[in-house]
Amino acid sequence: MTLPIHLPPAQARFSMRPDGGSDGGFDEAVEGQYRVDTGMAWAVKDSFLRYVQGSGGSITVLEPAGVTAAPEFHFPIADQSNFDPAAGEGHIRFAGGVTFTAHGGMLRIAFCDPVIRFGDGVQLLADVEHTTELPIAELRLPEPSSIDGVRMWRDASAILLPHAVALFGGSYAAGEQLAPLTLRVELHVKARGTHSDLVSLNEVRTDQTSHD
């Protein structure tokens, strides 16, 4: 199984319906190519994205992060040299970020340079504002599949950790289910360059609609 990655040009626009579907989504509104990449794909939380959309807010994707056709936010791997895929130990660092802004900037949440750390449990961390590697979610990984030298954990459960409750203004309690996360890593890593071939700075602005 593969993860199709859609790389939209700058200022691609999309809107989300209240049911979570898309009107004029990335694959309809933007001409581009799908590609398969290792990395992490995550949509944060559907109700949060609808909230940002409903408040007339904006979503900014920071390079080299991208957006999948789902749409989910895709973060390419920056470093997996400290991760052992066979043993499931160590950590993986990803590159890029996504910023959510609403209410004229009164609400601003940024997730940058995520890390997935494997140990007694599996955690998702990210740089948030002035905090480095804030624990965001506990990940409960399914059994992986391995195809063509790539190991994939598809739709891992993500549970909000207490450290990140304040990020969402207390709207979600610790233990809240976040969007599922998909992780794909190479089993045999070769030397690689930068990810500059991935999406450049993209600003994804939601349609300015209001809640009923």
C-alpha positions as CSV (number, residue, x, y, z in Angstrom):
1,M,0.0,0.0,0.0
2,T,1.2,3.5,-0.8
3,L,0.6,7.0,0.5
4,P,-0.2,9.4,-2.4
5,I,1.3,12.8,-1.9
6,H,-0.1,15.8,-3.8
7,L,2.2,18.7,-4.0
8,P,0.1,21.9,-4.7
9,P,1.7,25.1,-5.8
10,A,1.8,28.2,-3.5
11,Q,-1.5,29.6,-2.4
12,A,-3.6,26.6,-3.2
13,R,-7.1,27.0,-1.9
14,F,-9.6,24.5,-0.5
15,S,-12.7,24.5,1.6
16,M,-14.0,21.9,4.0
17,R,-17.7,21.1,4.4
18,P,-19.1,20.6,7.9
19,D,-19.2,16.9,7.3
20,G,-15.5,16.9,6.8
21,G,-15.6,16.5,3.0
22,S,-14.0,18.9,0.6
23,D,-15.4,21.3,-1.9
24,G,-13.0,21.9,-4.7
25,G,-10.3,19.9,-2.9
26,F,-6.6,19.8,-3.8
27,D,-7.0,17.2,-6.5
28,E,-9.9,19.1,-8.1
29,A,-8.6,22.7,-7.7
30,V,-4.9,22.3,-8.3
31,E,-3.1,20.7,-11.2
32,G,-0.2,18.7,-10.0
33,Q,1.2,15.2,-9.7
34,Y,0.8,12.6,-7.0
35,R,3.9,11.1,-5.5
36,V,4.8,8.5,-3.0
37,D,7.1,9.5,-0.1
38,T,8.3,8.3,3.2
39,G,7.4,10.5,6.1
40,M,4.5,11.2,8.4
41,A,0.9,12.1,7.3
42,W,-1.4,13.6,9.9
43,A,-4.6,15.8,9.8
44,V,-4.3,16.9,13.5
45,K,-8.1,16.7,14.3
46,D,-11.1,17.1,12.0
47,S,-13.2,19.2,14.4
48,F,-10.3,21.6,14.9
49,L,-9.8,22.1,11.1
50,R,-13.6,22.8,10.8
51,Y,-13.3,25.3,13.6
52,V,-10.5,27.1,11.9
53,Q,-12.5,27.1,8.7
54,G,-15.7,28.3,10.3
55,S,-13.9,31.2,11.9
56,G,-12.5,32.4,8.6
57,G,-9.0,31.4,9.6
58,S,-6.0,30.3,7.6
59,I,-3.7,27.3,7.4
60,T,-0.1,27.9,6.4
61,V,2.1,24.9,5.4
62,L,5.8,25.5,5.8
63,E,8.4,23.9,3.5
64,P,9.3,21.2,3.1
65,A,6.0,19.9,4.5
66,G,3.2,19.3,1.9
67,V,-0.4,18.2,1.7
68,T,-1.8,14.8,0.6
69,A,-4.9,14.4,-1.5
70,A,-6.8,13.3,1.7
71,P,-6.0,16.1,2.6
72,E,-3.5,15.5,5.4
73,F,-0.3,17.3,6.3
74,H,2.8,15.4,5.1
75,F,6.1,15.9,6.9
76,P,9.2,14.3,5.1
77,I,11.8,12.5,7.1
78,A,14.7,14.7,8.1
79,D,16.7,12.1,10.0
80,Q,16.0,8.5,10.9
81,S,19.6,7.5,11.6
82,N,18.7,7.0,15.3
83,F,15.8,4.7,14.5
84,D,15.9,0.9,14.2
85,P,12.9,-0.1,12.1
86,A,13.4,-3.8,12.9
87,A,13.5,-3.3,16.7
88,G,11.1,-0.3,16.7
89,E,13.5,1.7,18.9
90,G,14.9,5.2,18.7
91,H,13.4,8.3,17.2
92,I,12.6,9.8,13.8
93,R,12.8,13.5,13.0
94,F,10.7,15.2,10.4
95,A,10.9,18.5,8.6
96,G,8.4,21.3,8.0
97,G,5.5,22.8,9.8
98,V,1.9,23.9,9.7
99,T,0.4,27.0,11.4
100,F,-3.3,27.5,12.2
101,T,-4.5,31.1,12.6
102,A,-8.0,32.3,13.4
103,H,-9.9,35.2,15.0
104,G,-7.6,37.8,13.4
105,G,-4.5,36.1,14.9
106,M,-5.9,35.8,18.5
107,L,-5.7,32.0,17.9
108,R,-2.4,30.8,16.5
109,I,-1.1,27.3,16.8
110,A,2.1,26.1,15.1
111,F,3.4,22.6,14.9
112,C,7.0,22.4,13.5
113,D,9.7,19.8,12.9
114,P,7.8,16.9,14.5
115,V,9.6,13.9,16.2
116,I,8.3,10.4,16.8
117,R,10.0,8.8,19.7
118,F,9.9,5.1,20.4
119,G,10.5,3.7,23.9
120,D,8.3,2.3,26.6
121,G,5.5,3.9,24.4
122,V,5.5,5.9,21.2
123,Q,5.0,9.6,21.3
124,L,4.6,12.4,18.8
125,L,6.4,15.6,19.7
126,A,6.8,19.0,18.0
127,D,8.3,22.4,18.3
128,V,5.5,24.7,19.4
129,E,6.1,28.4,19.6
130,H,8.9,28.8,22.2
131,T,8.8,25.1,23.4
132,T,11.1,22.5,21.8
133,E,9.8,18.9,21.4
134,L,6.5,19.4,23.3
135,P,4.8,16.0,23.7
136,I,1.6,16.2,21.6
137,A,0.2,12.7,21.4
138,E,0.6,9.1,22.4
139,L,0.6,6.9,19.3
140,R,-0.7,3.4,19.3
141,L,0.8,1.8,16.2
142,P,-0.9,-1.0,14.3
143,E,1.0,-4.0,12.9
144,P,3.2,-2.6,10.1
145,S,3.3,-3.7,6.5
146,S,6.6,-3.8,4.5
147,I,6.6,-3.4,0.7
148,D,9.6,-2.6,-1.6
149,G,11.9,-1.7,1.3
150,V,9.4,0.6,3.0
151,R,7.7,-0.1,6.3
152,M,4.3,1.5,6.9
153,W,2.2,1.9,10.0
154,R,-1.2,3.0,8.6
155,D,-3.8,5.0,10.6
156,A,-2.1,4.8,14.0
157,S,-4.3,6.0,16.8
158,A,-3.2,9.4,18.3
159,I,-4.2,10.4,21.8
160,L,-3.9,13.9,23.1
161,L,-1.3,14.2,26.0
162,P,-1.8,16.6,29.0
163,H,1.2,18.7,27.9
164,A,-0.7,19.8,24.7
165,V,-4.1,20.5,26.2
166,A,-3.4,24.2,26.5
167,L,-2.5,24.5,22.8
168,F,-6.1,24.0,21.9
169,G,-7.3,26.4,24.6
170,G,-8.6,23.6,26.7
171,S,-11.2,22.6,24.1
172,Y,-10.0,19.1,24.2
173,A,-9.2,17.1,27.3
174,A,-6.2,14.8,27.7
175,G,-7.1,11.5,26.2
176,E,-9.0,13.0,23.4
177,Q,-8.8,11.1,20.1
178,L,-6.9,13.1,17.5
179,A,-6.7,12.3,13.7
180,P,-5.0,9.0,12.9
181,L,-1.4,9.2,11.7
182,T,0.4,7.2,9.0
183,L,4.1,6.6,9.1
184,R,6.3,5.3,6.3
185,V,10.1,4.7,6.7
186,E,12.8,3.1,4.6
187,L,14.1,-0.1,6.0
188,H,17.6,0.5,4.5
189,V,18.5,4.2,4.5
190,K,20.9,5.6,2.0
191,A,22.6,9.0,2.1
192,R,20.1,11.6,1.0
193,G,20.1,15.3,0.2
194,T,17.7,18.0,1.3
195,H,14.0,17.8,0.7
196,S,14.0,21.0,-1.4
197,D,12.3,19.0,-4.2
198,L,9.2,18.8,-2.0
199,V,6.6,21.5,-1.7
200,S,7.8,25.1,-1.3
201,L,6.0,27.5,1.1
202,N,2.3,26.9,0.6
203,E,-0.4,29.0,2.2
204,V,-3.7,27.1,2.4
205,R,-6.5,29.5,3.2
206,T,-9.9,28.2,4.2
207,D,-13.0,29.9,2.8
208,Q,-14.3,32.6,5.1
209,T,-17.5,31.1,6.3
210,S,-19.1,31.4,9.8
211,H,-20.6,29.0,12.2
212,D,-24.4,28.9,12.5
